Structure formats: structure tokens, C-alpha cells
């Protein structure tokens, strides 16, 4: 088991929204590290690129790519996250995308808290492939 803080924590006992709270930070750290490793550039450009990848629309698109690759346990957790009662949906987000993004974040939080960094890296790679496909489609539409 490998985590940053390392305190005892049973992710199976946590609510999906608590897992999404952790997963949001985990996914954003992955995205930021990826962007920085791609090359040095101005911080405002890094911020803009990271926001494009961590927004609920992008996470919902990545979730679609991940769903067929999930284990039974991960799929069950994803469904719990998708069905969680969120307080509100931001006005610029589609309800379905927001629920999918919450599920996506809950999945990342759960896998991180289990300490399975190898699986987390696999899921992130699949998410990156989905984000790259999404970027390609946006470029073709313009």
C-alpha cells in the first residue's frame, strides 16, 4: 500500500462524496504532473490546460472510456458515486456529466486510498486517452 499521508483508512467505509473529495485532488495532481512533465510553460497556460482536463465534461468523457475496463468492485463503486446525492449542479454543467464526474472522482479517490498506485496509473492513462480523443474531436469541429 502506497499513499502520501499513509494513515489508516478504510475506503470501503467512506461515502462516495468523501471519496470524490479525495479523488478530485488525486486526479488534479495527476493532470498537473503530466502537464509539467510535458515541458516548462507559463503558469497561466498550465492552469488553463489543467482546468480543461479536470472539468466535469472532460471527466465524464473519460469515465465513458474507463467503464468497460473497470473491475466489478470498481464498477460498483463508480455506480455508488454516480448515484450519490450531490447538493447542487453548477449552472454550466449538464446533470448527467456532473454525476459521471462525481463517480469518476469517487473511483480515483477509492483506488488511491486502497494504495494501489499501479491501478491508479492505469486508470489515469485510459482517462488521458479519452481526453486526447475529446481534444481531437473539438479541433475537427472548429
Steps between C-alpha positions, in 0.01 A plus 500: 500500500637835397346839576631844578373538857483131583266508802261209552188545292245251370361645175217245504359682804500845335209661319526545124510879539789473748683277252425754224646774722829308514480387138460857375838588651663178386389543139601866496845413633540239224396755236731769639795263515435386142482859375818608679688195371398587144708815521550830671248769410331797669292416805185660360526269197550200730195604700284537189604157372438335836154657533409364154590148616348502849164659411195278536448467124851368447472267799166368372658425161790324673256301714334358186837369388575347841167325561569186291844464660384507862505202731170394657596673825603821320180501292290464815686791659457706182125437510485606866678822406273565204190450713622709793278791595701811413390827655481690173620489141699798371303706248753441223486119538263239366343294779606167344859625453514623859387163635747316275780733613410442865512124437833538319646695793361249751671222305833684504462572872419137577786353298742753647392425858540126441865580425495338156705761316566267206126469434459873548766562234320259263170681551667837450658381175160388371351834606777684314423303183135605529598863559732492197216359286268773631757769411532356149123512451485864615775595255314332213180688590672841478 
